[in-house]
Amino acid sequence: MKQVKLFFSVILFLLFIVFTFQNFENVTISFFKWSITLPLAITALGLYVLGMLTGGLLWSGLKKLTKKAEL
């Protein structure tokens, strides 16, 4: 099982590397008065990590609420 996880981790890493080299274009992100220009690959990675964090926080909050409701 560890070998399967390692295999898929290597494949995902290689796909990310290919994505990074194919997407060097800069994109501008604006939020209210602020704006930042970053490469598309960095922007996508940052949004992915932000989504993981917010999803994890939401999931843990919902678990706490349902645990309180069961008591």
Z-matrix of the N, CA and C atoms (Angstrom, degrees):
N
C 1 1.445
C 2 1.540 1 111.01
N 3 1.334 2 116.28 1 -37.41
C 4 1.459 3 119.51 2 178.49
C 5 1.526 4 111.12 3 -62.61
N 6 1.318 5 116.25 4 -35.52
C 7 1.465 6 120.00 5 -179.65
C 8 1.522 7 110.87 6 -67.93
N 9 1.322 8 116.87 7 -35.81
C 10 1.467 9 120.69 8 178.71
C 11 1.527 10 109.56 9 -66.95
N 12 1.340 11 116.98 10 -44.07
C 13 1.459 12 120.41 11 178.13
C 14 1.526 13 110.78 12 -62.56
N 15 1.313 14 116.43 13 -42.47
C 16 1.460 15 120.26 14 178.48
C 17 1.521 16 111.06 15 -62.57
N 18 1.328 17 116.94 16 -42.94
C 19 1.454 18 121.94 17 178.98
C 20 1.527 19 110.88 18 -58.61
N 21 1.341 20 116.85 19 -48.84
C 22 1.457 21 120.13 20 -179.00
C 23 1.523 22 111.46 21 -68.61
N 24 1.319 23 117.86 22 -33.64
C 25 1.463 24 120.45 23 176.30
C 26 1.522 25 111.00 24 -64.20
N 27 1.322 26 116.97 25 -42.49
C 28 1.469 27 120.92 26 178.85
C 29 1.525 28 110.07 27 -65.58
N 30 1.323 29 117.53 28 -42.15
C 31 1.471 30 121.30 29 178.92
C 32 1.527 31 110.33 30 -61.84
N 33 1.343 32 117.38 31 -46.12
C 34 1.462 33 120.22 32 178.91
C 35 1.530 34 111.66 33 -63.02
N 36 1.319 35 116.36 34 -39.61
C 37 1.462 36 120.15 35 178.19
C 38 1.527 37 110.85 36 -63.48
N 39 1.325 38 117.10 37 -43.77
C 40 1.462 39 120.61 38 178.65
C 41 1.525 40 111.54 39 -64.28
N 42 1.333 41 116.96 40 -39.39
C 43 1.460 42 119.81 41 176.69
C 44 1.522 43 111.17 42 -63.49
N 45 1.323 44 116.87 43 -38.87
C 46 1.458 45 120.25 44 177.55
C 47 1.527 46 110.97 45 -64.63
N 48 1.328 47 117.10 46 -41.04
C 49 1.466 48 120.75 47 178.88
C 50 1.531 49 110.35 48 -62.84
N 51 1.331 50 117.19 49 -44.37
C 52 1.469 51 120.64 50 178.09
C 53 1.528 52 110.14 51 -62.26
N 54 1.337 53 116.53 52 -43.93
C 55 1.467 54 120.99 53 178.40
C 56 1.528 55 110.78 54 -59.25
N 57 1.323 56 116.15 55 -42.07
C 58 1.462 57 120.96 56 -178.86
C 59 1.524 58 111.05 57 -62.96
N 60 1.320 59 117.61 58 -45.84
C 61 1.461 60 120.30 59 -177.86
C 62 1.527 61 112.73 60 -71.40
N 63 1.331 62 117.46 61 -23.68
C 64 1.456 63 119.82 62 179.20
C 65 1.529 64 112.80 63 -87.98
N 66 1.319 65 118.17 64 -10.73
C 67 1.462 66 121.22 65 -174.51
C 68 1.522 67 111.53 66 -127.34
N 69 1.320 68 115.88 67 65.64
C 70 1.453 69 120.75 68 177.68
C 71 1.526 70 112.25 69 -87.94
N 72 1.327 71 117.98 70 -3.96
C 73 1.457 72 119.48 71 -178.14
C 74 1.526 73 109.54 72 -63.21
N 75 1.307 74 115.12 73 145.07
C 76 1.455 75 119.96 74 176.82
C 77 1.512 76 110.31 75 -85.99
N 78 1.329 77 115.56 76 142.92
C 79 1.458 78 122.12 77 174.28
C 80 1.519 79 107.17 78 -125.24
N 81 1.328 80 115.21 79 148.46
C 82 1.457 81 120.69 80 178.98
C 83 1.515 82 108.82 81 -107.77
N 84 1.322 83 115.40 82 127.78
C 85 1.458 84 121.52 83 177.69
C 86 1.520 85 107.05 84 -109.04
N 87 1.324 86 116.37 85 128.19
C 88 1.465 87 121.41 86 179.42
C 89 1.519 88 109.37 87 -116.20
N 90 1.321 89 115.18 88 136.63
C 91 1.457 90 121.75 89 176.91
C 92 1.515 91 106.72 90 -140.36
N 93 1.327 92 115.72 91 108.96
C 94 1.460 93 122.74 92 -172.80
C 95 1.530 94 109.40 93 53.81
N 96 1.333 95 118.71 94 -116.73
C 97 1.466 96 120.43 95 -178.18
C 98 1.525 97 112.59 96 -90.88
N 99 1.304 98 117.91 97 -11.70
C 100 1.463 99 120.93 98 -176.08
C 101 1.523 100 110.40 99 -91.37
N 102 1.304 101 114.92 100 148.21
C 103 1.460 102 119.77 101 173.14
C 104 1.527 103 108.09 102 -147.17
N 105 1.327 104 114.58 103 149.83
C 106 1.461 105 120.69 104 -179.57
C 107 1.523 106 107.46 105 -141.53
N 108 1.314 107 115.66 106 143.41
C 109 1.460 108 121.63 107 178.16
C 110 1.521 109 108.66 108 -113.92
N 111 1.326 110 115.48 109 122.19
C 112 1.465 111 122.66 110 -178.40
C 113 1.520 112 109.66 111 -137.22
N 114 1.331 113 117.39 112 160.63
C 115 1.465 114 119.17 113 171.80
C 116 1.534 115 110.59 114 -63.86
N 117 1.314 116 115.90 115 148.34
C 118 1.457 117 121.18 116 -177.41
C 119 1.522 118 112.37 117 -57.61
N 120 1.329 119 117.93 118 -40.15
C 121 1.465 120 120.59 119 -178.13
C 122 1.524 121 111.29 120 -63.90
N 123 1.323 122 117.73 121 -41.37
C 124 1.461 123 121.76 122 178.71
C 125 1.525 124 109.88 123 -66.14
N 126 1.323 125 116.71 124 -40.41
C 127 1.456 126 121.25 125 178.39
C 128 1.528 127 110.74 126 -62.61
N 129 1.321 128 116.57 127 -45.04
C 130 1.463 129 120.51 128 179.97
C 131 1.525 130 110.42 129 -63.53
N 132 1.319 131 117.42 130 -43.52
C 133 1.468 132 120.87 131 179.03
C 134 1.526 133 110.87 132 -63.21
N 135 1.315 134 117.24 133 -43.39
C 136 1.464 135 120.87 134 178.65
C 137 1.517 136 112.43 135 -62.60
N 138 1.328 137 116.77 136 -41.96
C 139 1.457 138 120.10 137 178.20
C 140 1.522 139 111.61 138 -67.53
N 141 1.317 140 117.42 139 -34.23
C 142 1.459 141 121.46 140 176.73
C 143 1.526 142 110.29 141 -63.95
N 144 1.326 143 116.76 142 -47.01
C 145 1.468 144 121.12 143 179.64
C 146 1.531 145 109.98 144 -64.47
N 147 1.323 146 117.49 145 -42.06
C 148 1.455 147 120.80 146 177.49
C 149 1.528 148 111.17 147 -61.05
N 150 1.314 149 116.93 148 -40.35
C 151 1.465 150 121.16 149 177.30
C 152 1.522 151 112.13 150 -65.08
N 153 1.343 152 116.24 151 -39.17
C 154 1.465 153 119.13 152 177.62
C 155 1.526 154 110.78 153 -63.79
N 156 1.322 155 116.07 154 -43.47
C 157 1.470 156 119.95 155 -179.41
C 158 1.526 157 111.68 156 -64.15
N 159 1.312 158 117.18 157 -48.35
C 160 1.465 159 119.45 158 -178.73
C 161 1.520 160 111.34 159 -67.76
N 162 1.319 161 117.33 160 -36.95
C 163 1.458 162 119.86 161 176.84
C 164 1.524 163 111.74 162 -65.21
N 165 1.325 164 116.76 163 -40.87
C 166 1.462 165 120.75 164 178.20
C 167 1.514 166 112.03 165 -65.21
N 168 1.335 167 115.85 166 -41.98
C 169 1.467 168 119.19 167 177.67
C 170 1.522 169 111.52 168 -64.88
N 171 1.310 170 117.23 169 -41.39
C 172 1.459 171 121.05 170 178.18
C 173 1.523 172 110.77 171 -63.77
N 174 1.318 173 116.50 172 -44.24
C 175 1.467 174 121.32 173 -179.51
C 176 1.527 175 111.01 174 -62.44
N 177 1.340 176 117.54 175 -45.22
C 178 1.466 177 119.92 176 -179.51
C 179 1.526 178 110.54 177 -67.32
N 180 1.318 179 117.86 178 -36.15
C 181 1.464 180 120.67 179 176.59
C 182 1.517 181 112.19 180 -64.16
N 183 1.327 182 116.40 181 -42.04
C 184 1.463 183 120.00 182 178.23
C 185 1.526 184 111.69 183 -66.08
N 186 1.325 185 116.93 184 -37.28
C 187 1.461 186 120.15 185 177.78
C 188 1.527 187 110.70 186 -64.06
N 189 1.343 188 117.47 187 -40.61
C 190 1.466 189 120.78 188 178.06
C 191 1.522 190 110.82 189 -64.64
N 192 1.329 191 117.24 190 -41.45
C 193 1.459 192 120.45 191 179.50
C 194 1.516 193 111.93 192 -63.94
N 195 1.325 194 117.31 193 -42.72
C 196 1.458 195 119.26 194 -179.87
C 197 1.521 196 111.43 195 -70.71
N 198 1.321 197 117.34 196 -31.35
C 199 1.454 198 120.51 197 177.53
C 200 1.529 199 110.24 198 -67.94
N 201 1.343 200 117.56 199 -39.39
C 202 1.460 201 121.16 200 177.18
C 203 1.523 202 111.25 201 -66.88
N 204 1.338 203 116.48 202 -36.91
C 205 1.456 204 120.26 203 -179.01
C 206 1.527 205 111.63 204 -68.35
N 207 1.320 206 117.61 205 -29.26
C 208 1.460 207 121.04 206 179.73
C 209 1.521 208 112.02 207 -73.33
N 210 1.327 209 117.30 208 -26.39
C 211 1.472 210 121.01 209 -178.60
C 212 1.475 211 108.48 210 -75.22
